[in-house]
Amino acid sequence: MMIEANNERTHTMGKQVRLTKAQREALKAYRFAERQEDRYLGSVFVTPVGQREYEKRTQAAYEVCKRLGMSTEHGL
């Protein structure tokens, strides 16, 4: 299993969970959405409408991951 914190990967004892191609792509999209939301919220141009839009995108990417059967052991 791999734990990610502060963009650093740490291998832990145990078996690493294998992801299907669809799961890898969904996880990649989710992480990208999270980074974009964090970048936007760190901006001086944050508006309530923009914040809701980025949160919606991140939530949608998260839902896709959950629909594919992913959980914390997959890196969510």
mmCIF file of the N, C-alpha and C atoms, coordinates in Angstrom:
data_MODEL
# 
_entry.id   MODEL 
# 
loop_
_atom_site.group_PDB 
_atom_site.id 
_atom_site.type_symbol 
_atom_site.label_atom_id 
_atom_site.label_alt_id 
_atom_site.label_comp_id 
_atom_site.label_asym_id 
_atom_site.label_entity_id 
_atom_site.label_seq_id 
_atom_site.pdbx_PDB_ins_code 
_atom_site.Cartn_x 
_atom_site.Cartn_y 
_atom_site.Cartn_z 
_atom_site.occupancy 
_atom_site.B_iso_or_equiv 
_atom_site.pdbx_formal_charge 
_atom_site.auth_seq_id 
_atom_site.auth_comp_id 
_atom_site.auth_asym_id 
_atom_site.auth_atom_id 
_atom_site.pdbx_PDB_model_num 
ATOM 1   N N  . MET A 1 1  ? 0.840   -1.161 0.000   1.00 0.00 ? 1  MET A N  1 
ATOM 2   C CA . MET A 1 1  ? 0.000   0.000  0.000   1.00 0.00 ? 1  MET A CA 1 
ATOM 3   C C  . MET A 1 1  ? 0.890   1.230  0.000   1.00 0.00 ? 1  MET A C  1 
ATOM 4   N N  . MET A 1 2  ? 0.434   2.280  -0.650  1.00 0.00 ? 2  MET A N  1 
ATOM 5   C CA . MET A 1 2  ? 1.219   3.484  -0.747  1.00 0.00 ? 2  MET A CA 1 
ATOM 6   C C  . MET A 1 2  ? 0.447   4.632  -0.110  1.00 0.00 ? 2  MET A C  1 
ATOM 7   N N  . ILE A 1 3  ? 1.125   5.424  0.692   1.00 0.00 ? 3  ILE A N  1 
ATOM 8   C CA . ILE A 1 3  ? 0.510   6.576  1.326   1.00 0.00 ? 3  ILE A CA 1 
ATOM 9   C C  . ILE A 1 3  ? 1.142   7.814  0.715   1.00 0.00 ? 3  ILE A C  1 
ATOM 10  N N  . GLU A 1 4  ? 0.284   8.770  0.327   1.00 0.00 ? 4  GLU A N  1 
ATOM 11  C CA . GLU A 1 4  ? 0.799   10.008 -0.222  1.00 0.00 ? 4  GLU A CA 1 
ATOM 12  C C  . GLU A 1 4  ? 0.463   11.155 0.709   1.00 0.00 ? 4  GLU A C  1 
ATOM 13  N N  . ALA A 1 5  ? 1.469   11.925 1.031   1.00 0.00 ? 5  ALA A N  1 
ATOM 14  C CA . ALA A 1 5  ? 1.275   13.107 1.854   1.00 0.00 ? 5  ALA A CA 1 
ATOM 15  C C  . ALA A 1 5  ? 2.280   14.148 1.393   1.00 0.00 ? 5  ALA A C  1 
ATOM 16  N N  . ASN A 1 6  ? 1.800   15.330 1.165   1.00 0.00 ? 6  ASN A N  1 
ATOM 17  C CA . ASN A 1 6  ? 2.661   16.423 0.712   1.00 0.00 ? 6  ASN A CA 1 
ATOM 18  C C  . ASN A 1 6  ? 3.456   16.043 -0.538  1.00 0.00 ? 6  ASN A C  1 
ATOM 19  N N  . ASN A 1 7  ? 2.786   15.379 -1.460  1.00 0.00 ? 7  ASN A N  1 
ATOM 20  C CA . ASN A 1 7  ? 3.373   14.961 -2.734  1.00 0.00 ? 7  ASN A CA 1 
ATOM 21  C C  . ASN A 1 7  ? 4.557   14.015 -2.573  1.00 0.00 ? 7  ASN A C  1 
ATOM 22  N N  . GLU A 1 8  ? 4.632   13.300 -1.459  1.00 0.00 ? 8  GLU A N  1 
ATOM 23  C CA . GLU A 1 8  ? 5.678   12.308 -1.242  1.00 0.00 ? 8  GLU A CA 1 
ATOM 24  C C  . GLU A 1 8  ? 5.023   10.950 -1.093  1.00 0.00 ? 8  GLU A C  1 
ATOM 25  N N  . ARG A 1 9  ? 5.564   9.974  -1.746  1.00 0.00 ? 9  ARG A N  1 
ATOM 26  C CA . ARG A 1 9  ? 5.017   8.627  -1.663  1.00 0.00 ? 9  ARG A CA 1 
ATOM 27  C C  . ARG A 1 9  ? 5.820   7.799  -0.681  1.00 0.00 ? 9  ARG A C  1 
ATOM 28  N N  . THR A 1 10 ? 5.114   7.085  0.161   1.00 0.00 ? 10 THR A N  1 
ATOM 29  C CA . THR A 1 10 ? 5.747   6.229  1.151   1.00 0.00 ? 10 THR A CA 1 
ATOM 30  C C  . THR A 1 10 ? 5.163   4.834  1.038   1.00 0.00 ? 10 THR A C  1 
ATOM 31  N N  . HIS A 1 11 ? 6.001   3.857  0.840   1.00 0.00 ? 11 HIS A N  1 
ATOM 32  C CA . HIS A 1 11 ? 5.524   2.482  0.782   1.00 0.00 ? 11 HIS A CA 1 
ATOM 33  C C  . HIS A 1 11 ? 5.370   1.951  2.200   1.00 0.00 ? 11 HIS A C  1 
ATOM 34  N N  . THR A 1 12 ? 4.260   1.280  2.434   1.00 0.00 ? 12 THR A N  1 
ATOM 35  C CA . THR A 1 12 ? 4.035   0.684  3.735   1.00 0.00 ? 12 THR A CA 1 
ATOM 36  C C  . THR A 1 12 ? 4.001   -0.824 3.567   1.00 0.00 ? 12 THR A C  1 
ATOM 37  N N  . MET A 1 13 ? 4.031   -1.499 4.664   1.00 0.00 ? 13 MET A N  1 
ATOM 38  C CA . MET A 1 13 ? 3.959   -2.953 4.618   1.00 0.00 ? 13 MET A CA 1 
ATOM 39  C C  . MET A 1 13 ? 2.592   -3.351 4.094   1.00 0.00 ? 13 MET A C  1 
ATOM 40  N N  . GLY A 1 14 ? 2.537   -4.400 3.326   1.00 0.00 ? 14 GLY A N  1 
ATOM 41  C CA . GLY A 1 14 ? 1.265   -4.857 2.795   1.00 0.00 ? 14 GLY A CA 1 
ATOM 42  C C  . GLY A 1 14 ? 1.292   -4.848 1.282   1.00 0.00 ? 14 GLY A C  1 
ATOM 43  N N  . LYS A 1 15 ? 0.256   -5.403 0.730   1.00 0.00 ? 15 LYS A N  1 
ATOM 44  C CA . LYS A 1 15 ? 0.164   -5.514 -0.710  1.00 0.00 ? 15 LYS A CA 1 
ATOM 45  C C  . LYS A 1 15 ? -0.406  -4.247 -1.319  1.00 0.00 ? 15 LYS A C  1 
ATOM 46  N N  . GLN A 1 16 ? 0.168   -3.829 -2.436  1.00 0.00 ? 16 GLN A N  1 
ATOM 47  C CA . GLN A 1 16 ? -0.339  -2.664 -3.136  1.00 0.00 ? 16 GLN A CA 1 
ATOM 48  C C  . GLN A 1 16 ? -1.548  -3.081 -3.974  1.00 0.00 ? 16 GLN A C  1 
ATOM 49  N N  . VAL A 1 17 ? -2.578  -2.277 -3.944  1.00 0.00 ? 17 VAL A N  1 
ATOM 50  C CA . VAL A 1 17 ? -3.799  -2.571 -4.675  1.00 0.00 ? 17 VAL A CA 1 
ATOM 51  C C  . VAL A 1 17 ? -3.595  -2.201 -6.138  1.00 0.00 ? 17 VAL A C  1 
ATOM 52  N N  . ARG A 1 18 ? -3.926  -3.141 -7.019  1.00 0.00 ? 18 ARG A N  1 
ATOM 53  C CA . ARG A 1 18 ? -3.797  -2.881 -8.452  1.00 0.00 ? 18 ARG A CA 1 
ATOM 54  C C  . ARG A 1 18 ? -5.053  -2.189 -8.949  1.00 0.00 ? 18 ARG A C  1 
ATOM 55  N N  . LEU A 1 19 ? -4.860  -1.228 -9.833  1.00 0.00 ? 19 LEU A N  1 
ATOM 56  C CA . LEU A 1 19 ? -5.973  -0.467 -10.378 1.00 0.00 ? 19 LEU A CA 1 
ATOM 57  C C  . LEU A 1 19 ? -6.191  -0.835 -11.839 1.00 0.00 ? 19 LEU A C  1 
ATOM 58  N N  . THR A 1 20 ? -7.449  -0.803 -12.254 1.00 0.00 ? 20 THR A N  1 
ATOM 59  C CA . THR A 1 20 ? -7.745  -0.991 -13.673 1.00 0.00 ? 20 THR A CA 1 
ATOM 60  C C  . THR A 1 20 ? -7.422  0.313  -14.388 1.00 0.00 ? 20 THR A C  1 
ATOM 61  N N  . LYS A 1 21 ? -7.444  0.263  -15.711 1.00 0.00 ? 21 LYS A N  1 
ATOM 62  C CA . LYS A 1 21 ? -7.147  1.463  -16.487 1.00 0.00 ? 21 LYS A CA 1 
ATOM 63  C C  . LYS A 1 21 ? -8.149  2.572  -16.178 1.00 0.00 ? 21 LYS A C  1 
ATOM 64  N N  . ALA A 1 22 ? -9.432  2.219  -16.091 1.00 0.00 ? 22 ALA A N  1 
ATOM 65  C CA . ALA A 1 22 ? -10.469 3.209  -15.790 1.00 0.00 ? 22 ALA A CA 1 
ATOM 66  C C  . ALA A 1 22 ? -10.267 3.809  -14.407 1.00 0.00 ? 22 ALA A C  1 
ATOM 67  N N  . GLN A 1 23 ? -9.871  2.977  -13.434 1.00 0.00 ? 23 GLN A N  1 
ATOM 68  C CA . GLN A 1 23 ? -9.629  3.470  -12.080 1.00 0.00 ? 23 GLN A CA 1 
ATOM 69  C C  . GLN A 1 23 ? -8.427  4.403  -12.043 1.00 0.00 ? 23 GLN A C  1 
ATOM 70  N N  . ARG A 1 24 ? -7.357  4.048  -12.759 1.00 0.00 ? 24 ARG A N  1 
ATOM 71  C CA . ARG A 1 24 ? -6.178  4.921  -12.808 1.00 0.00 ? 24 ARG A CA 1 
ATOM 72  C C  . ARG A 1 24 ? -6.532  6.280  -13.389 1.00 0.00 ? 24 ARG A C  1 
ATOM 73  N N  . GLU A 1 25 ? -7.298  6.286  -14.486 1.00 0.00 ? 25 GLU A N  1 
ATOM 74  C CA . GLU A 1 25 ? -7.683  7.545  -15.120 1.00 0.00 ? 25 GLU A CA 1 
ATOM 75  C C  . GLU A 1 25 ? -8.588  8.366  -14.210 1.00 0.00 ? 25 GLU A C  1 
ATOM 76  N N  . ALA A 1 26 ? -9.520  7.704  -13.524 1.00 0.00 ? 26 ALA A N  1 
ATOM 77  C CA . ALA A 1 26 ? -10.419 8.411  -12.609 1.00 0.00 ? 26 ALA A CA 1 
ATOM 78  C C  . ALA A 1 26 ? -9.641  8.997  -11.435 1.00 0.00 ? 26 ALA A C  1 
ATOM 79  N N  . LEU A 1 27 ? -8.688  8.247  -10.899 1.00 0.00 ? 27 LEU A N  1 
ATOM 80  C CA . LEU A 1 27 ? -7.877  8.736  -9.791  1.00 0.00 ? 27 LEU A CA 1 
ATOM 81  C C  . LEU A 1 27 ? -7.016  9.915  -10.234 1.00 0.00 ? 27 LEU A C  1 
ATOM 82  N N  . LYS A 1 28 ? -6.478  9.836  -11.428 1.00 0.00 ? 28 LYS A N  1 
ATOM 83  C CA . LYS A 1 28 ? -5.683  10.926 -11.974 1.00 0.00 ? 28 LYS A CA 1 
ATOM 84  C C  . LYS A 1 28 ? -6.540  12.184 -12.129 1.00 0.00 ? 28 LYS A C  1 
ATOM 85  N N  . ALA A 1 29 ? -7.760  12.024 -12.634 1.00 0.00 ? 29 ALA A N  1 
ATOM 86  C CA . ALA A 1 29 ? -8.673  13.156 -12.799 1.00 0.00 ? 29 ALA A CA 1 
ATOM 87  C C  . ALA A 1 29 ? -9.057  13.751 -11.446 1.00 0.00 ? 29 ALA A C  1 
ATOM 88  N N  . TYR A 1 30 ? -9.268  12.894 -10.448 1.00 0.00 ? 30 TYR A N  1 
ATOM 89  C CA . TYR A 1 30 ? -9.626  13.367 -9.110  1.00 0.00 ? 30 TYR A CA 1 
ATOM 90  C C  . TYR A 1 30 ? -8.484  14.171 -8.495  1.00 0.00 ? 30 TYR A C  1 
ATOM 91  N N  . ARG A 1 31 ? -7.285  13.661 -8.595  1.00 0.00 ? 31 ARG A N  1 
ATOM 92  C CA . ARG A 1 31 ? -6.132  14.375 -8.032  1.00 0.00 ? 31 ARG A CA 1 
ATOM 93  C C  . ARG A 1 31 ? -5.910  15.710 -8.744  1.00 0.00 ? 31 ARG A C  1 
ATOM 94  N N  . PHE A 1 32 ? -6.120  15.718 -10.062 1.00 0.00 ? 32 PHE A N  1 
ATOM 95  C CA . PHE A 1 32 ? -5.993  16.969 -10.814 1.00 0.00 ? 32 PHE A CA 1 
ATOM 96  C C  . PHE A 1 32 ? -7.047  17.978 -10.341 1.00 0.00 ? 32 PHE A C  1 
ATOM 97  N N  . ALA A 1 33 ? -8.291  17.520 -10.164 1.00 0.00 ? 33 ALA A N  1 
ATOM 98  C CA . ALA A 1 33 ? -9.363  18.406 -9.704  1.00 0.00 ? 33 ALA A CA 1 
ATOM 99  C C  . ALA A 1 33 ? -9.046  18.957 -8.317  1.00 0.00 ? 33 ALA A C  1 
ATOM 100 N N  . GLU A 1 34 ? -8.499  18.126 -7.442  1.00 0.00 ? 34 GLU A N  1 
ATOM 101 C CA . GLU A 1 34 ? -8.110  18.591 -6.108  1.00 0.00 ? 34 GLU A CA 1 
ATOM 102 C C  . GLU A 1 34 ? -7.027  19.664 -6.182  1.00 0.00 ? 34 GLU A C  1 
ATOM 103 N N  . ARG A 1 35 ? -6.025  19.429 -7.031  1.00 0.00 ? 35 ARG A N  1 
ATOM 104 C CA . ARG A 1 35 ? -4.952  20.419 -7.175  1.00 0.00 ? 35 ARG A CA 1 
ATOM 105 C C  . ARG A 1 35 ? -5.485  21.739 -7.721  1.00 0.00 ? 35 ARG A C  1 
ATOM 106 N N  . GLN A 1 36 ? -6.385  21.663 -8.701  1.00 0.00 ? 36 GLN A N  1 
ATOM 107 C CA . GLN A 1 36 ? -6.950  22.876 -9.283  1.00 0.00 ? 36 GLN A CA 1 
ATOM 108 C C  . GLN A 1 36 ? -7.768  23.642 -8.243  1.00 0.00 ? 36 GLN A C  1 
ATOM 109 N N  . GLU A 1 37 ? -8.538  22.917 -7.437  1.00 0.00 ? 37 GLU A N  1 
ATOM 110 C CA . GLU A 1 37 ? -9.339  23.562 -6.390  1.00 0.00 ? 37 GLU A CA 1 
ATOM 111 C C  . GLU A 1 37 ? -8.427  24.233 -5.368  1.00 0.00 ? 37 GLU A C  1 
ATOM 112 N N  . ASP A 1 38 ? -7.378  23.550 -4.942  1.00 0.00 ? 38 ASP A N  1 
ATOM 113 C CA . ASP A 1 38 ? -6.443  24.132 -3.979  1.00 0.00 ? 38 ASP A CA 1 
ATOM 114 C C  . ASP A 1 38 ? -5.763  25.369 -4.551  1.00 0.00 ? 38 ASP A C  1 
ATOM 115 N N  . ARG A 1 39 ? -5.389  25.300 -5.821  1.00 0.00 ? 39 ARG A N  1 
ATOM 116 C CA . ARG A 1 39 ? -4.731  26.432 -6.458  1.00 0.00 ? 39 ARG A CA 1 
ATOM 117 C C  . ARG A 1 39 ? -5.690  27.616 -6.533  1.00 0.00 ? 39 ARG A C  1 
ATOM 118 N N  . TYR A 1 40 ? -6.953  27.348 -6.888  1.00 0.00 ? 40 TYR A N  1 
ATOM 119 C CA . TYR A 1 40 ? -7.935  28.420 -6.995  1.00 0.00 ? 40 TYR A CA 1 
ATOM 120 C C  . TYR A 1 40 ? -8.213  29.051 -5.636  1.00 0.00 ? 40 TYR A C  1 
ATOM 121 N N  . LEU A 1 41 ? -8.362  28.222 -4.606  1.00 0.00 ? 41 LEU A N  1 
ATOM 122 C CA . LEU A 1 41 ? -8.666  28.756 -3.279  1.00 0.00 ? 41 LEU A CA 1 
ATOM 123 C C  . LEU A 1 41 ? -7.493  29.534 -2.687  1.00 0.00 ? 41 LEU A C  1 
ATOM 124 N N  . GLY A 1 42 ? -6.313  29.351 -3.229  1.00 0.00 ? 42 GLY A N  1 
ATOM 125 C CA . GLY A 1 42 ? -5.155  30.119 -2.783  1.00 0.00 ? 42 GLY A CA 1 
ATOM 126 C C  . GLY A 1 42 ? -5.005  31.432 -3.533  1.00 0.00 ? 42 GLY A C  1 
ATOM 127 N N  . SER A 1 43 ? -5.896  31.684 -4.481  1.00 0.00 ? 43 SER A N  1 
ATOM 128 C CA . SER A 1 43 ? -5.832  32.890 -5.293  1.00 0.00 ? 43 SER A CA 1 
ATOM 129 C C  . SER A 1 43 ? -6.513  34.055 -4.593  1.00 0.00 ? 43 SER A C  1 
ATOM 130 N N  . VAL A 1 44 ? -6.168  35.264 -5.006  1.00 0.00 ? 44 VAL A N  1 
ATOM 131 C CA . VAL A 1 44 ? -6.829  36.453 -4.466  1.00 0.00 ? 44 VAL A CA 1 
ATOM 132 C C  . VAL A 1 44 ? -8.133  36.735 -5.203  1.00 0.00 ? 44 VAL A C  1 
ATOM 133 N N  . PHE A 1 45 ? -8.407  36.002 -6.281  1.00 0.00 ? 45 PHE A N  1 
ATOM 134 C CA . PHE A 1 45 ? -9.586  36.240 -7.094  1.00 0.00 ? 45 PHE A CA 1 
ATOM 135 C C  . PHE A 1 45 ? -10.721 35.261 -6.799  1.00 0.00 ? 45 PHE A C  1 
ATOM 136 N N  . VAL A 1 46 ? -10.734 34.658 -5.628  1.00 0.00 ? 46 VAL A N  1 
ATOM 137 C CA . VAL A 1 46 ? -11.750 33.679 -5.252  1.00 0.00 ? 46 VAL A CA 1 
ATOM 138 C C  . VAL A 1 46 ? -13.097 34.369 -5.100  1.00 0.00 ? 46 VAL A C  1 
ATOM 139 N N  . THR A 1 47 ? -14.118 33.775 -5.723  1.00 0.00 ? 47 THR A N  1 
ATOM 140 C CA . THR A 1 47 ? -15.491 34.247 -5.559  1.00 0.00 ? 47 THR A CA 1 
ATOM 141 C C  . THR A 1 47 ? -16.332 33.067 -5.093  1.00 0.00 ? 47 THR A C  1 
ATOM 142 N N  . PRO A 1 48 ? -17.462 33.325 -4.459  1.00 0.00 ? 48 PRO A N  1 
ATOM 143 C CA . PRO A 1 48 ? -18.320 32.215 -4.023  1.00 0.00 ? 48 PRO A CA 1 
ATOM 144 C C  . PRO A 1 48 ? -18.783 31.336 -5.184  1.00 0.00 ? 48 PRO A C  1 
ATOM 145 N N  . VAL A 1 49 ? -19.089 31.944 -6.319  1.00 0.00 ? 49 VAL A N  1 
ATOM 146 C CA . VAL A 1 49 ? -19.539 31.176 -7.486  1.00 0.00 ? 49 VAL A CA 1 
ATOM 147 C C  . VAL A 1 49 ? -18.409 30.294 -8.003  1.00 0.00 ? 49 VAL A C  1 
ATOM 148 N N  . GLY A 1 50 ? -17.216 30.852 -8.091  1.00 0.00 ? 50 GLY A N  1 
ATOM 149 C CA . GLY A 1 50 ? -16.062 30.085 -8.555  1.00 0.00 ? 50 GLY A CA 1 
ATOM 150 C C  . GLY A 1 50 ? -15.708 28.963 -7.608  1.00 0.00 ? 50 GLY A C  1 
ATOM 151 N N  . GLN A 1 51 ? -15.813 29.238 -6.326  1.00 0.00 ? 51 GLN A N  1 
ATOM 152 C CA . GLN A 1 51 ? -15.506 28.220 -5.320  1.00 0.00 ? 51 GLN A CA 1 
ATOM 153 C C  . GLN A 1 51 ? -16.467 27.044 -5.448  1.00 0.00 ? 51 GLN A C  1 
ATOM 154 N N  . ARG A 1 52 ? -17.757 27.333 -5.595  1.00 0.00 ? 52 ARG A N  1 
ATOM 155 C CA . ARG A 1 52 ? -18.742 26.254 -5.756  1.00 0.00 ? 52 ARG A CA 1 
ATOM 156 C C  . ARG A 1 52 ? -18.479 25.443 -7.015  1.00 0.00 ? 52 ARG A C  1 
ATOM 157 N N  . GLU A 1 53 ? -18.061 26.110 -8.097  1.00 0.00 ? 53 GLU A N  1 
ATOM 158 C CA . GLU A 1 53 ? -17.785 25.419 -9.360  1.00 0.00 ? 53 GLU A CA 1 
ATOM 159 C C  . GLU A 1 53 ? -16.616 24.436 -9.197  1.00 0.00 ? 53 GLU A C  1 
ATOM 160 N N  . TYR A 1 54 ? -15.552 24.875 -8.562  1.00 0.00 ? 54 TYR A N  1 
ATOM 161 C CA . TYR A 1 54 ? -14.404 23.985 -8.352  1.00 0.00 ? 54 TYR A CA 1 
ATOM 162 C C  . TYR A 1 54 ? -14.750 22.846 -7.397  1.00 0.00 ? 54 TYR A C  1 
ATOM 163 N N  . GLU A 1 55 ? -15.540 23.141 -6.377  1.00 0.00 ? 55 GLU A N  1 
ATOM 164 C CA . GLU A 1 55 ? -15.962 22.083 -5.457  1.00 0.00 ? 55 GLU A CA 1 
ATOM 165 C C  . GLU A 1 55 ? -16.840 21.061 -6.172  1.00 0.00 ? 55 GLU A C  1 
ATOM 166 N N  . LYS A 1 56 ? -17.681 21.535 -7.101  1.00 0.00 ? 56 LYS A N  1 
ATOM 167 C CA . LYS A 1 56 ? -18.537 20.636 -7.885  1.00 0.00 ? 56 LYS A CA 1 
ATOM 168 C C  . LYS A 1 56 ? -17.698 19.703 -8.748  1.00 0.00 ? 56 LYS A C  1 
ATOM 169 N N  . ARG A 1 57 ? -16.665 20.263 -9.380  1.00 0.00 ? 57 ARG A N  1 
ATOM 170 C CA . ARG A 1 57 ? -15.786 19.453 -10.234 1.00 0.00 ? 57 ARG A CA 1 
ATOM 171 C C  . ARG A 1 57 ? -15.069 18.383 -9.416  1.00 0.00 ? 57 ARG A C  1 
ATOM 172 N N  . THR A 1 58 ? -14.564 18.770 -8.257  1.00 0.00 ? 58 THR A N  1 
ATOM 173 C CA . THR A 1 58 ? -13.860 17.817 -7.405  1.00 0.00 ? 58 THR A CA 1 
ATOM 174 C C  . THR A 1 58 ? -14.813 16.733 -6.910  1.00 0.00 ? 58 THR A C  1 
ATOM 175 N N  . GLN A 1 59 ? -16.013 17.127 -6.516  1.00 0.00 ? 59 GLN A N  1 
ATOM 176 C CA . GLN A 1 59 ? -16.999 16.161 -6.035  1.00 0.00 ? 59 GLN A CA 1 
ATOM 177 C C  . GLN A 1 59 ? -17.404 15.194 -7.150  1.00 0.00 ? 59 GLN A C  1 
ATOM 178 N N  . ALA A 1 60 ? -17.559 15.694 -8.375  1.00 0.00 ? 60 ALA A N  1 
ATOM 179 C CA . ALA A 1 60 ? -17.917 14.836 -9.502  1.00 0.00 ? 60 ALA A CA 1 
ATOM 180 C C  . ALA A 1 60 ? -16.815 13.812 -9.777  1.00 0.00 ? 60 ALA A C  1 
ATOM 181 N N  . ALA A 1 61 ? -15.554 14.242 -9.716  1.00 0.00 ? 61 ALA A N  1 
ATOM 182 C CA . ALA A 1 61 ? -14.433 13.323 -9.927  1.00 0.00 ? 61 ALA A CA 1 
ATOM 183 C C  . ALA A 1 61 ? -14.382 12.282 -8.809  1.00 0.00 ? 61 ALA A C  1 
ATOM 184 N N  . TYR A 1 62 ? -14.683 12.693 -7.588  1.00 0.00 ? 62 TYR A N  1 
ATOM 185 C CA . TYR A 1 62 ? -14.710 11.774 -6.452  1.00 0.00 ? 62 TYR A CA 1 
ATOM 186 C C  . TYR A 1 62 ? -15.815 10.731 -6.632  1.00 0.00 ? 62 TYR A C  1 
ATOM 187 N N  . GLU A 1 63 ? -16.977 11.169 -7.089  1.00 0.00 ? 63 GLU A N  1 
ATOM 188 C CA . GLU A 1 63 ? -18.099 10.250 -7.304  1.00 0.00 ? 63 GLU A CA 1 
ATOM 189 C C  . GLU A 1 63 ? -17.774 9.211  -8.369  1.00 0.00 ? 63 GLU A C  1 
ATOM 190 N N  . VAL A 1 64 ? -17.063 9.612  -9.411  1.00 0.00 ? 64 VAL A N  1 
ATOM 191 C CA . VAL A 1 64 ? -16.652 8.660  -10.452 1.00 0.00 ? 64 VAL A CA 1 
ATOM 192 C C  . VAL A 1 64 ? -15.745 7.598  -9.839  1.00 0.00 ? 64 VAL A C  1 
ATOM 193 N N  . CYS A 1 65 ? -14.820 8.017  -9.004  1.00 0.00 ? 65 CYS A N  1 
ATOM 194 C CA . CYS A 1 65 ? -13.923 7.064  -8.344  1.00 0.00 ? 65 CYS A CA 1 
ATOM 195 C C  . CYS A 1 65 ? -14.708 6.100  -7.464  1.00 0.00 ? 65 CYS A C  1 
ATOM 196 N N  . LYS A 1 66 ? -15.644 6.616  -6.692  1.00 0.00 ? 66 LYS A N  1 
ATOM 197 C CA . LYS A 1 66 ? -16.448 5.762  -5.814  1.00 0.00 ? 66 LYS A CA 1 
ATOM 198 C C  . LYS A 1 66 ? -17.290 4.784  -6.630  1.00 0.00 ? 66 LYS A C  1 
ATOM 199 N N  . ARG A 1 67 ? -17.815 5.237  -7.764  1.00 0.00 ? 67 ARG A N  1 
ATOM 200 C CA . ARG A 1 67 ? -18.616 4.382  -8.630  1.00 0.00 ? 67 ARG A CA 1 
ATOM 201 C C  . ARG A 1 67 ? -17.796 3.221  -9.191  1.00 0.00 ? 67 ARG A C  1 
ATOM 202 N N  . LEU A 1 68 ? -16.503 3.458  -9.373  1.00 0.00 ? 68 LEU A N  1 
ATOM 203 C CA . LEU A 1 68 ? -15.611 2.414  -9.874  1.00 0.00 ? 68 LEU A CA 1 
ATOM 204 C C  . LEU A 1 68 ? -15.129 1.489  -8.754  1.00 0.00 ? 68 LEU A C  1 
ATOM 205 N N  . GLY A 1 69 ? -15.640 1.708  -7.538  1.00 0.00 ? 69 GLY A N  1 
ATOM 206 C CA . GLY A 1 69 ? -15.318 0.810  -6.433  1.00 0.00 ? 69 GLY A CA 1 
ATOM 207 C C  . GLY A 1 69 ? -14.041 1.167  -5.695  1.00 0.00 ? 69 GLY A C  1 
ATOM 208 N N  . MET A 1 70 ? -13.596 2.373  -5.805  1.00 0.00 ? 70 MET A N  1 
ATOM 209 C CA . MET A 1 70 ? -12.362 2.777  -5.144  1.00 0.00 ? 70 MET A CA 1 
ATOM 210 C C  . MET A 1 70 ? -12.656 3.305  -3.747  1.00 0.00 ? 70 MET A C  1 
ATOM 211 N N  . SER A 1 71 ? -11.659 3.176  -2.868  1.00 0.00 ? 71 SER A N  1 
ATOM 212 C CA . SER A 1 71 ? -11.785 3.670  -1.501  1.00 0.00 ? 71 SER A CA 1 
ATOM 213 C C  . SER A 1 71 ? -10.432 4.186  -1.038  1.00 0.00 ? 71 SER A C  1 
ATOM 214 N N  . THR A 1 72 ? -10.269 4.345  0.263   1.00 0.00 ? 72 THR A N  1 
ATOM 215 C CA . THR A 1 72 ? -9.015  4.874  0.782   1.00 0.00 ? 72 THR A CA 1 
ATOM 216 C C  . THR A 1 72 ? -7.827  3.985  0.466   1.00 0.00 ? 72 THR A C  1 
ATOM 217 N N  . GLU A 1 73 ? -8.046  2.697  0.345   1.00 0.00 ? 73 GLU A N  1 
ATOM 218 C CA . GLU A 1 73 ? -6.929  1.805  0.019   1.00 0.00 ? 73 GLU A CA 1 
ATOM 219 C C  . GLU A 1 73 ? -6.435  2.002  -1.407  1.00 0.00 ? 73 GLU A C  1 
ATOM 220 N N  . HIS A 1 74 ? -7.217  2.670  -2.230  1.00 0.00 ? 74 HIS A N  1 
ATOM 221 C CA . HIS A 1 74 ? -6.825  2.967  -3.604  1.00 0.00 ? 74 HIS A CA 1 
ATOM 222 C C  . HIS A 1 74 ? -6.200  4.343  -3.728  1.00 0.00 ? 74 HIS A C  1 
ATOM 223 N N  . GLY A 1 75 ? -6.200  5.116  -2.661  1.00 0.00 ? 75 GLY A N  1 
ATOM 224 C CA . GLY A 1 75 ? -5.567  6.424  -2.689  1.00 0.00 ? 75 GLY A CA 1 
ATOM 225 C C  . GLY A 1 75 ? -6.533  7.589  -2.640  1.00 0.00 ? 75 GLY A C  1 
ATOM 226 N N  . LEU A 1 76 ? -7.813  7.343  -2.365  1.00 0.00 ? 76 LEU A N  1 
ATOM 227 C CA . LEU A 1 76 ? -8.771  8.460  -2.254  1.00 0.00 ? 76 LEU A CA 1 
ATOM 228 C C  . LEU A 1 76 ? -8.648  9.139  -0.907  1.00 0.00 ? 76 LEU A C  1 
# 
